[in-house]
Amino acid sequence: MSKHDTGERSRTNWDDVDKLGDSDLVDAESPELDETFWQEAVFVPEPKHQITLRIDADVLEFFRTQGPGYQRRMNAVLRRYMEAQQRHRTP
């Protein structure tokens, strides 16, 4: 048992989650990621924080098959998403 495991049963209704389609999972107001997304991606060398993050197996495999530096690329994707959300929400 992990130190973070509370022993409580999840309250998530997984049957309802399984019924969701892609359109239910995507924020319609989020920008689409096109080829310019990758061309404009920038490595930002700043202090990193080590965390434990659960990633779907196919997502992890996709990034790993891209070769060394997959964790850095995953961070770059998250950074671009964060920046897009910040620009979108700034009045």
Backbone as a chain_set.jsonl record, in Angstrom:
{"seq": "MSKHDTGERSRTNWDDVDKLGDSDLVDAESPELDETFWQEAVFVPEPKHQITLRIDADVLEFFRTQGPGYQRRMNAVLRRYMEAQQRHRTP", "coords": {"N": [[0.856, -1.182, 0.0], [0.6, 2.184, -0.847], [1.937, 5.244, 0.541], [0.173, 7.222, -0.026], [-2.225, 6.071, -0.458], [-5.489, 5.96, 0.455], [-7.181, 3.972, 1.057], [-9.815, 4.194, 0.541], [-12.683, 3.613, -1.493], [-12.937, 4.436, -4.93], [-14.933, 7.147, -6.098], [-15.583, 7.533, -8.654], [-17.595, 7.11, -11.499], [-17.025, 4.718, -13.496], [-18.313, 3.428, -15.591], [-19.814, 5.447, -16.798], [-17.707, 7.091, -17.604], [-16.444, 5.441, -19.486], [-18.297, 5.583, -21.526], [-17.971, 8.054, -22.669], [-17.219, 10.049, -25.505], [-14.667, 11.17, -27.863], [-15.248, 13.875, -28.394], [-16.425, 14.639, -26.044], [-14.338, 14.808, -24.338], [-12.616, 16.764, -25.116], [-11.819, 20.147, -24.902], [-13.705, 22.417, -26.512], [-12.939, 25.013, -26.944], [-10.216, 25.029, -26.812], [-7.164, 25.472, -28.575], [-6.422, 23.829, -31.708], [-3.77, 21.499, -32.189], [-1.415, 21.954, -34.497], [1.003, 21.496, -37.197], [2.668, 23.697, -36.749], [2.779, 23.872, -34.05], [4.729, 22.016, -33.166], [6.946, 22.997, -34.518], [7.375, 25.405, -33.314], [7.881, 24.771, -30.724], [9.636, 25.119, -27.68], [12.488, 24.518, -25.754], [12.664, 25.009, -22.371], [14.982, 25.728, -20.162], [14.723, 25.305, -16.954], [14.436, 24.962, -13.371], [13.4, 21.696, -12.527], [10.739, 19.683, -11.226], [10.509, 16.676, -9.619], [8.006, 14.318, -9.987], [5.357, 11.935, -9.441], [3.554, 10.578, -11.981], [0.752, 9.354, -13.546], [0.453, 7.917, -16.631], [-1.295, 7.103, -19.589], [-0.68, 3.962, -21.111], [-0.38, 3.822, -23.943], [0.099, 6.48, -24.617], [2.507, 7.025, -23.291], [4.149, 5.143, -24.597], [4.075, 6.174, -27.208], [5.552, 8.593, -26.91], [7.99, 7.546, -25.985], [8.834, 6.073, -28.196], [9.734, 8.046, -29.807], [12.31, 8.459, -29.232], [15.386, 9.252, -27.388], [15.02, 11.739, -24.814], [12.331, 11.91, -24.456], [10.87, 12.588, -22.159], [11.423, 15.276, -21.847], [10.204, 16.22, -24.164], [7.548, 15.609, -23.563], [7.159, 17.378, -21.453], [7.439, 19.759, -22.89], [5.149, 19.691, -24.488], [3.147, 19.874, -22.524], [3.823, 22.406, -21.526], [3.279, 24.083, -23.77], [0.528, 23.696, -23.981], [-0.275, 24.777, -21.511], [0.548, 27.475, -21.883], [-1.079, 28.183, -24.065], [-3.591, 28.002, -22.889], [-3.365, 29.991, -20.967], [-3.095, 32.289, -22.575], [-5.555, 32.202, -23.836], [-7.332, 32.626, -21.758], [-6.69, 35.108, -20.762], [-7.892, 38.34, -20.297]], "CA": [[0.0, 0.0, 0.0], [1.372, 3.424, -0.941], [1.654, 6.182, 1.635], [-0.91, 8.113, -0.458], [-3.426, 5.275, -0.614], [-6.365, 6.185, 1.604], [-7.975, 2.784, 1.297], [-11.206, 4.467, 0.189], [-13.109, 3.223, -2.829], [-13.118, 5.569, -5.836], [-16.317, 7.546, -6.333], [-15.727, 7.741, -10.091], [-18.476, 6.169, -12.192], [-16.226, 4.333, -14.661], [-19.204, 3.086, -16.704], [-20.097, 6.716, -17.489], [-16.46, 7.536, -18.24], [-16.238, 4.602, -20.672], [-19.26, 5.972, -22.569], [-17.613, 9.342, -23.233], [-16.538, 10.071, -26.79], [-13.587, 12.155, -27.954], [-15.775, 15.237, -28.324], [-16.737, 14.924, -24.648], [-13.09, 14.935, -23.593], [-11.828, 17.867, -25.654], [-12.373, 21.479, -24.701], [-13.939, 22.981, -27.842], [-12.293, 26.317, -27.048], [-8.765, 24.869, -26.847], [-6.682, 25.489, -29.953], [-5.939, 22.579, -32.288], [-2.324, 21.432, -32.312], [-1.039, 21.662, -35.87], [2.439, 21.35, -37.395], [3.411, 24.826, -36.179], [2.96, 23.593, -32.625], [6.018, 21.358, -32.974], [8.003, 23.842, -35.053], [7.581, 26.524, -32.404], [8.143, 24.278, -29.371], [10.899, 25.633, -27.163], [12.979, 23.92, -24.517], [12.878, 26.051, -21.37], [15.784, 25.139, -19.085], [14.498, 25.86, -15.629], [14.405, 23.86, -12.407], [12.323, 20.719, -12.693], [10.259, 19.023, -10.018], [10.229, 15.27, -9.851], [6.695, 13.916, -9.489], [4.837, 10.678, -9.947], [2.453, 10.908, -12.868], [0.251, 8.166, -14.237], [0.231, 8.199, -18.041], [-1.805, 5.957, -20.329], [0.413, 3.189, -21.711], [-0.165, 4.158, -25.351], [0.678, 7.822, -24.676], [3.904, 6.869, -22.908], [4.826, 4.425, -25.675], [4.24, 7.116, -28.318], [6.67, 9.489, -26.642], [9.228, 6.766, -25.9], [9.273, 5.664, -29.535], [10.345, 9.199, -30.459], [13.734, 8.423, -28.916], [15.847, 9.913, -26.154], [14.475, 13.069, -24.566], [10.864, 11.875, -24.503], [10.304, 13.299, -21.008], [11.543, 16.699, -22.173], [9.155, 16.533, -25.138], [6.267, 15.594, -22.852], [7.106, 18.647, -20.731], [7.216, 20.821, -23.876], [3.732, 19.626, -24.86], [2.389, 20.424, -21.402], [4.091, 23.843, -21.474], [2.543, 24.741, -24.846], [-0.885, 23.668, -23.594], [-0.433, 25.767, -20.444], [0.654, 28.806, -22.466], [-2.28, 28.427, -24.878], [-4.7, 28.239, -21.968], [-3.165, 31.297, -20.342], [-3.422, 33.309, -23.581], [-6.99, 32.116, -24.092], [-8.096, 33.115, -20.601], [-6.304, 36.47, -20.407], [-8.84, 39.3, -20.906]], "C": [[0.896, 1.238, 0.0], [1.01, 4.339, 0.22], [0.519, 7.135, 1.296], [-2.238, 7.373, -0.607], [-4.293, 5.419, 0.631], [-7.18, 4.955, 1.95], [-9.438, 2.977, 0.965], [-11.48, 4.044, -1.242], [-13.353, 4.482, -3.668], [-14.599, 5.863, -6.016], [-16.573, 7.81, -7.815], [-16.649, 6.684, -10.679], [-17.795, 5.805, -13.505], [-17.094, 3.912, -15.835], [-19.547, 4.343, -17.499], [-18.855, 7.233, -18.217], [-16.224, 6.753, -19.529], [-17.169, 4.989, -21.824], [-18.906, 7.295, -23.244], [-16.894, 9.18, -24.562], [-15.453, 11.129, -26.785], [-14.105, 13.582, -27.794], [-16.147, 15.628, -26.893], [-15.482, 15.228, -23.836], [-12.242, 16.123, -24.026], [-12.551, 19.178, -25.414], [-12.488, 22.137, -26.07], [-13.239, 24.322, -28.026], [-10.767, 26.228, -27.033], [-8.304, 24.843, -28.297], [-6.233, 24.104, -30.412], [-4.422, 22.633, -32.376], [-1.987, 21.027, -33.738], [0.484, 21.551, -35.977], [3.242, 22.501, -36.783], [3.632, 24.648, -34.684], [4.351, 23.023, -32.383], [7.163, 22.228, -33.463], [8.348, 24.969, -34.084], [7.875, 26.089, -30.97], [9.541, 24.703, -28.929], [11.241, 24.894, -25.878], [13.288, 25.047, -23.543], [13.662, 25.439, -20.214], [15.557, 25.858, -17.763], [14.395, 24.699, -14.66], [13.176, 22.973, -12.612], [11.954, 20.146, -11.326], [9.95, 17.577, -10.372], [8.896, 14.922, -9.192], [6.406, 12.499, -9.955], [3.591, 11.021, -10.732], [2.016, 9.642, -13.581], [-0.162, 8.569, -15.653], [-0.324, 6.943, -18.7], [-0.661, 5.283, -21.067], [0.676, 3.593, -23.154], [0.443, 5.55, -25.516], [2.17, 7.739, -24.34], [4.694, 6.184, -24.013], [5.066, 5.346, -26.873], [5.456, 8.005, -28.094], [7.99, 8.722, -26.579], [9.738, 6.367, -27.278], [9.886, 6.83, -30.312], [11.838, 9.302, -30.136], [14.078, 9.151, -27.632], [15.29, 11.331, -26.047], [12.955, 13.088, -24.535], [10.235, 12.616, -23.32], [10.359, 14.81, -21.24], [10.464, 17.099, -23.174], [7.779, 16.52, -24.486], [6.091, 16.903, -22.083], [6.817, 19.792, -21.695], [5.751, 20.856, -24.32], [2.871, 20.232, -23.754], [2.594, 21.934, -21.289], [3.302, 24.579, -22.535], [1.049, 24.776, -24.533], [-1.155, 24.728, -22.529], [-0.414, 27.184, -21.012], [-0.572, 29.153, -23.305], [-3.475, 28.725, -23.983], [-4.576, 29.604, -21.316], [-3.505, 32.419, -21.317], [-4.925, 33.364, -23.813], [-7.806, 32.758, -22.968], [-7.74, 34.538, -20.188], [-7.228, 37.464, -21.088], [-8.127, 40.375, -21.701]], "O": [[1.85, 1.314, 0.775], [-0.068, 4.231, 0.806], [-0.043, 7.782, 2.18], [-3.268, 7.999, -0.857], [-3.881, 5.044, 1.729], [-7.801, 4.895, 3.012], [-10.23, 2.042, 1.086], [-10.599, 4.113, -2.099], [-13.906, 5.467, -3.179], [-15.42, 4.948, -6.079], [-17.656, 8.259, -8.189], [-16.501, 5.496, -10.391], [-17.964, 6.496, -14.51], [-16.658, 4.025, -16.98], [-19.571, 4.314, -18.729], [-18.957, 7.754, -19.328], [-15.846, 7.331, -20.548], [-16.845, 4.738, -22.985], [-19.478, 7.629, -24.281], [-16.063, 8.287, -24.726], [-15.324, 11.895, -25.829], [-13.47, 14.404, -27.133], [-16.182, 16.814, -26.564], [-15.56, 15.835, -22.768], [-11.254, 16.451, -23.369], [-13.744, 19.305, -25.689], [-11.474, 22.388, -26.721], [-12.972, 24.725, -29.158], [-10.091, 27.239, -27.22], [-8.971, 24.262, -29.153], [-5.732, 23.306, -29.62], [-3.851, 23.698, -32.613], [-2.241, 19.892, -34.144], [1.176, 21.516, -34.959], [4.374, 22.299, -36.345], [4.569, 25.213, -34.119], [5.071, 23.489, -31.5], [8.247, 22.201, -32.88], [9.488, 25.431, -34.044], [8.094, 26.93, -30.097], [10.498, 24.651, -29.703], [10.38, 24.675, -25.025], [14.079, 25.939, -23.85], [13.1, 24.723, -19.385], [16.148, 26.906, -17.505], [14.278, 23.552, -15.091], [12.068, 23.457, -12.841], [12.764, 20.134, -10.399], [9.213, 17.302, -11.319], [8.68, 15.19, -8.01], [7.139, 11.941, -10.773], [2.681, 11.673, -10.221], [2.843, 8.936, -14.158], [-1.01, 9.441, -15.846], [0.127, 5.837, -18.402], [0.228, 5.956, -21.589], [1.834, 3.699, -23.559], [1.215, 5.782, -26.446], [2.998, 8.324, -25.039], [5.804, 6.612, -24.33], [6.134, 5.305, -27.485], [6.294, 8.154, -28.983], [9.007, 9.208, -27.075], [10.947, 6.327, -27.503], [10.492, 6.622, -31.363], [12.543, 10.135, -30.704], [13.204, 9.602, -26.891], [15.114, 12.026, -27.048], [12.348, 14.158, -24.581], [9.168, 13.212, -23.471], [9.436, 15.533, -20.864], [9.874, 18.174, -23.062], [6.93, 17.343, -24.826], [4.999, 17.47, -22.063], [6.044, 20.694, -21.374], [5.182, 21.932, -24.506], [1.966, 21.019, -24.031], [1.649, 22.666, -20.991], [2.702, 25.612, -22.236], [0.382, 25.778, -24.793], [-2.126, 25.48, -22.619], [-1.264, 28.003, -20.664], [-1.052, 30.286, -23.264], [-4.28, 29.605, -24.29], [-5.575, 30.299, -21.133], [-4.138, 33.4, -20.928], [-5.499, 34.442, -23.967], [-8.85, 33.36, -23.217], [-8.423, 35.119, -19.345], [-7.352, 37.454, -22.313], [-8.775, 41.253, -22.271]]}, "num_chains": 1, "name": "protein.A"}
